[in-house]
């Protein structure tokens, strides 16, 4: 898919992101139209990954599906020991229960279910195996331990993010490049692998001004002052890949968190600059 964006539009998009994210204490982003990078800021910076780590996990599952080592219908046991705090639905249900693999992955992505995430980690062979596979994939992404677990991964003392960031790694670390590469692999694995990202329920950030009919496959992550969002918008036969990882600001989660609003405004104005307004919920100039 070839694209051509004028130098003046690229400058405009660069200005949009720098202006909108200026008040966010720490922000990394990358915006590209197909393979053409329009603007980016320290995309290799390692952040506390929050729920963005779930995309590489889904990509590892998809890799196994493609290789024939797994099927989407494979059973996944969700045990009481996997019950996790935070986001999701399974933590409020009776456990033990059995899900199909595609159901577990969909819950992990669409509603960021932490209990389903623990079940997926277990089905992949545990934290050590997951970390080894993510390193083999070339990602900085790593997991310190399962959500709610006290068992720390081997070499957990080396688990760190950019020391200039206010939020420590916590359970997970990742870069926006890890996420976008993992999502690209999922899309290459087929429609079923990428489908859960189209049903992402958190629309506070990049998706805030997008129509519900827009085809935006993305994942969000929040913890402490961290607000991340990254994905790909299929718009007018064009692929717009947008990722923004942020840190700093209020720790409380609310709809109009400054980082979320900044991302939303930058996404909206980028679509206007590119003439891709068909995906917006409001008309250009509205």
N, C-alpha and C positions, 0 to 999 in steps of 0.2 A: 504494500500500500504506500504510494508515494504522496508526499504533501509538499507544498511550497507556501511559505509564509513570508510576507514582505519584511524587510528590515525595520520599517517603521512600526509595524504591528508587534514584532518581537520586542522592540524597545518599550512599546506601550504596555505589554504584558509584564515585562520586567519591572516597570514602574508600579504597576498595579500590586504585584506581590510585595515589593519592598515597602510601599506605602501602607497597605492594609496590615501587614505583619509587623510594622515598625514598633508598635506598643507591646508586642508579645516578647517577654524576656529572652526566650531562646526559641528559634524556629529554623527548621530545615525543610526545604521543599524541592520538588522537581515537577515541572510541567512539560510534557512532550506531546506532540501531535504525531502519532505513529512513531517513527524513530527520530524525529527532529526535536531536540531539546529546545524549548522556548525560554525557559528560565529555570535556574536551580541555585540553591544555597546550601552548601555543605551537606550534600545528600548522603555522604558516607559516615556522618556522625552517629555514634552508637548511643541510643536512648534507652531508658527503661521502656521495655517493649509493651507492657500492659497486654491487652488482648490481641495486639497485632501479631503475636507469636502464633496465633491460631491458624493464620493463613499458611505459613510454612508447614504446620502439622497436617493441614488438609492436603497440601501439595505432596507430602510423603505418602499419604494414603492413596492419592491419585496415581502416583508413580507405581505403587504396588498393584493397583487395578490394571494399569496399562501392561505391566509385566506378566499379569496373570496370576500373581501370588495372592490376590484377594478378589472378592466380588462385592458389589454394593449390597448384596443381600446377606452377607456374612453376619452372624449374630455377634453382638457386642454386649458383654455382661456389665451392668452398672451395679456395683456392689455398695454396701453401706459405707465402707471405708473410703469410697470415692466421693461421698457427699461433700460439697465445697461451698463456702460462703460466697456472697457476691451475686453476680448476674446469673440469670438462667431460670429454668422451670423445674428441672429434675430435683433440685434441693428441697422442693416442697412436696415431693411425691414419695410414696412408699418405695423402698429399695430392699431387696434386690429386684431388678427387672431387666429384661432383655430387649435390646433395640436392634434393628437392622443397621449396618454400618452407615448407610446413607442417611438414616435418621439421626444418628449420633453426630455426624459431621454437620448436617443442616442445623441442628440445635447449637452446636459449637460456634457456627458462623453467624447465622441469622439473628439469634438472640444472645449470642456470646455466652452460652451456658457453660459455667465452670465445671460442673459435675460431669457433663458430657465430655469436656476437654480432658478431665482425668481419665475417663474411660478410653478415649482415643489414645492418650499417651500410653496407657497400659496395653492396649491392643497392638501398639507399635513396638512393644518390648521394654517399655520403661524409659526413664529419663536418660540414662546413660546411652542407650541405643539411639534415642531421638537426637541427642546432642552430637553423637558421632556422625549420624546421617546428615544433619544440618551442616556440620563442618565440611563433610564430603561434598555437599552441594555448593560449597563456596560461600555460605552465608555467615555473617557475624552472629546471627540469631542463636541463642542458647537458652536453656531452662535450668534454673537452680534446683527446683523441686516441684513436685505436683502441687496443685493448689490445695492448701490446708495441711499438707504433709510437713513433718519435721525432718524427713530424710533428705539431706543435702547431697547434691551431685558431687562426684569425685572432682577434686580441684575447685570446689565451690568458692574457696578463698580468692580465686582469681576472677571471680564473676564480677564484672564492673562495667560501668558506662563511662562516657566522657566525663572526666573529673570536674569539668567546668559547669556541669549541669546540676541543678538543685535537687533533683529526685534520683535517689540511688536505684540500682537495677531491680531491687525487689526480687520477684520470682522469675523475671524474664528480661532479656535484652534483645534489641533488634535495631536495624537501620531501615529507612524507607526503601533503600535499594533491595534489601532482603525481601521485603513485602512485595514489591512490584515484580521482582523476578519470580517469586513463588506463585503469584497470581498469573503471570504469563504462562508458567508451566501448567497450572490448573486449566487454563483456557485451551492450551494445546492438547490436554488430555481428554477434552470433549465437553459437550454441553452439560452433562450431568455433574461433572466435577466442579464446574464454575457456577452452576445454578444457585447454590445457597447464598452467594454474594449479591445476587440480584434482590434478595429478600431481607437484606440488612435492615434492622428495625430502628437503628439510631440515625436520625436525620438532622441532628443539631448542627453539623459542620458543613462539609462539602456538599451534602445533598439538600441543605436547607431550602434553597431556591429552585430546586429541580422539580419538575412535574413528576407525579407518581407514575406516569407512563414512561418516563425516561429510562433508558437501559443503562443503569449505572451499577456495575459490579464492584462493591467496595467493602471494606472492613474498618471499624473504628476501635479505638482503645482509650480508656481513661483510668488513671490512678493518681491520687494526690494531685499535683499540679500539672500532670501530663494530659495532653489532649492530642490524639493522633487520628488521622483519617487518610485513607489511600485506596485508589481503585482505578477503574477505566470506564469511561463513558463512551458508548457507541452512539454517535450522533451524526445524522446526515451522511451515513456511509463513511464516517471518519472515526478513528480511535483517538480519544484524548485521555492520556494517562496523567493523573494528578495525584500527588502524594504530599502530605504535610504533617510533620512531626513537631510538636511543641512541648515546652516545659516552662514552668513558672506561672505565677499568677495564683488566683484563688484555688484552694484544694476542693472546695465544695462543688458538687455536681449540680448544675442548673442549666436551663435551656439557653440562656443568653450569656454563658461564660465568654469572656472577652476573646479567648483563643478560638472558640467555635465561631463566633460572629465574624472574626477577622478572616478565617478560612472561607466562610460562606460568601462573604463579600468579594474576596479575591476570585473565587470560582465563578460567581455570577458575572463579574466584570470581564473575566477572561473569555467566557462564552460570548459576551457581547462584542468584545474586540475581534474575535474570530468569526463573527457572524453566525454563530451556532446557537441562536436564541430559541430554536424549536423545542429544546429540552427544558426551558425555563418556565416556571409556573406563572411568572408575570411577564408582560411584554417588554421589549427593550425600551428603556426610558421610564419604565413604571416604578 
